[in-house]
Amino acid sequence: MTDAILHFTEELMSSWWIYTALFGFAALDGFFPAIPSETLVITAGVFAATGEPNLYGVIAIAALGAFVGDHVSYYLGRGAGGRLLDRLEPGTKRHKMSVWARTALAERGGLVLVVARYVPGGRTAVTLTMGAVRYPARNFSLFAGLAAASWGLYCTLVGYIGGKAFEDNPLKGVVLGIGLALTVTLIVELVRHQRRKRHLPEPQVEPESALSKAGER
């Protein structure tokens, strides 16, 4: 079974169709997060260590697809994103991510789009929000280009490292590459969680409570 999977994957990676798949997955992931674009780019990076597909081609096509997908999400936000975000039910994961996107955008501006690449669900939330608040399209394109290029380079090189480490067994290289990507995502999430905890306001003691405690003493 493993040999069959490896043979099929090698055939796919040596075909020009892989570039079409990379572009399509990266673009769709911009507004449909269930698409495993990162996994496909990492896998292509692993096999790029053997010469096929082309390393630079993978980076460029993945980045271009991500750039296009971000713009689709941005313009969806400009159209109906505001109403969609307002209808999110408080307490849900999507609502929390929307609140984070708004806050991060207010604090960091367009650079938040680069950070959002490494936050699960963050990319779509940020691009929709930037469209909904009418963030200038020219500035959005600038930061979307930076984010897409960094993401394409990062995912491909993570896979390439795995491929070089296991040149005789690409499937192990894929596992290593995905593991490295998950580790980076986990670190980003832990840092974000710690920063959020530090910025939470201190609980205030109600005057009545303070007086009642004093009376008990």
N, C-alpha and C positions, 0 to 999 in steps of 0.2 A: 504493500500500500504506500509506504514512504517513497519507494523508488518511482511509483506511478505519479505521485504528487510532484515529486522533484522534476520528473521528465516533463510533465505538463507545464509546470512553472517555467522551466528553462525554455520551452518552446514559445511560451507567451512573451517572455522577456527578450527573446531574440527577434521577435516580430515587430514591425513598425506600428502595429496596433497598440502596443504598450504606451506609446506617446499619446495616442488618442484617449486611451483609458485614463492616463495620468491627468490630462487636461480636464476631461469630463468629471472625474471624481473630485479633483481639487476645486472646480467651479461649483459643482452641486453642493459640496460641503459648506459653501458660503451661506446658503440659506436653507439647507437640509442637513443638520449636524449628524444624522444617523449614518451618513456615508463615510466609510472608513478610509478617507483619502490619505491620512498620515501613514496608515499601515501599508498601503500600496506604494507610497513614495519610499518608505524605508525598505521595503522588499526590493524595489527597483534599484535602490542604492546598494543593497547587498550584492545583487547580480552584476551591477556596474563594476564591482571589484574584479570580475572575471573578463571584463571587456564589452559585454552586452547586457543591457543597453548602454548607450554612451553616457558617461557621468555628467558631462556638462549639459547634454540634452535633457536629462532627467531634471536637473536643477532648473533649467530655463522653462521647460514646459510646465512643471509643477508650480513654479512661481507665477507664470502667466495665467494658468487656470485659477489659482487662488485670487489673483488680482481681478479677474473678470467676475468671479463669484462674489467677491466683496462688493463690487459695484452693483450687481443685481440686488443684493440684500440692501444696500444703501438706498437705491431707488424704490425698492419696495417700502422701505421706511418712510421715504418722502411722500409716497402715495397714501398708504393706509397704516403705516407703522405706528403713528401716534394713537390711533383708535385701538389697534391691536394691543399695544403696550398698556393702555389704560384699562383694558378689559381683563388683564391678567389677574387671577384670583390671589389676594394677599395670602402669604404664608407658603405658597407653592415655590418650587425650585426656580421656575421660570420668572416668577415675580421677583424673587430675591436677586436673580442674575440681572434683571432689568434695573433694579435699584442700584446694584453695584456698578453697572455700566454708566448710569447717569451720574453717579457720584464720582467715579473714576474719570469720566470725561470732563466734569467740572474742575477736577483737581489737576489733571495731567494734560488735558487737551488731546490733540490727535495722537500723541505718543501712546495713549492707552490702547490703540489698535494693535500696536506691536506686542504689548504685554498680553493682550487678550488671546493671542495665538496659542499661548501655553496654559490657558485657563479653560477647563472643560465647559463648553457651551458659551464661553465668553466672546468668541469671534462673532457669532450671529447676533448676540445681544448688543454688542457695541456697534456693529455696522447698522443694524436696524435703528438703534437709538440715535446715531449720528445723522441718519436720514430724517428721522422724525423731528429732531430739533433744528433741522435745516442747517447743519454744519456745512460751511462752504465746500462746494464740490471740488474745486481746484485743490484746496488744502487736503481734502479727503483722499484724493487721488495720490497726492504726494506721500501721505502716511500709509496708504494702502499698498503702494509700490514698495516702500521700505519694509512693511510687514510681510508682504508676499515673498520678497527676495530673501529675507532672513529665514522665513519658514521653509522655503524650498531648499535653501542651502543647508539648514540645520537637519531636516529630515533625511535628505539624501546622504549627507556626510555621516550621520548616525548609522544608517544602513551600510554605508561603505566601510566604516570601521568594523562592523560585525562581519562583513564579507571578507575583509582582509584577515580577521582573526580566525575565521573558519573557511578558508579557501576550498578545502576538500569536502566540506559539508555545508552548503549554503543555507539549509533549513535551520541549522544551529545559529548561523549568522543572523537570520531573520529574527529568531527568538532573542538573541542578544541585542539586536538593534531596537526591537520593540521594548525590551526590558530597560534599556538606557533611556528611551523616550518617556516611558512611564515613570522612571525615577526622577527625571527632570520635572515632569508635570507634578509629581508628588511634592517635590521641594518647593516649587512655585506656590502650590496650594498651602503648604505649611507656613511659608513666609507671609502669604496674604492673610491667613488666619491669625497669625501672631500680630500683624500690623493692625488688623481690625480690632482685636482684643485690646491693644494698647490705646486705641482711639475711642473706645467706649467710654461714655461719661461715668464718673463716680456716682454710685447710688447716694441719693440725698436722704437724710433723716428728717422725717416730718417733725415740725415743731411740737405737735401734740405728743408724739412718741417720746421725744427728748424730755419733755416736761413730766410725762407719766413715769419715765424711768428714774428721773431725779427724785420724784415723790416716793417711789418704792424704796430708794436708798434711805 
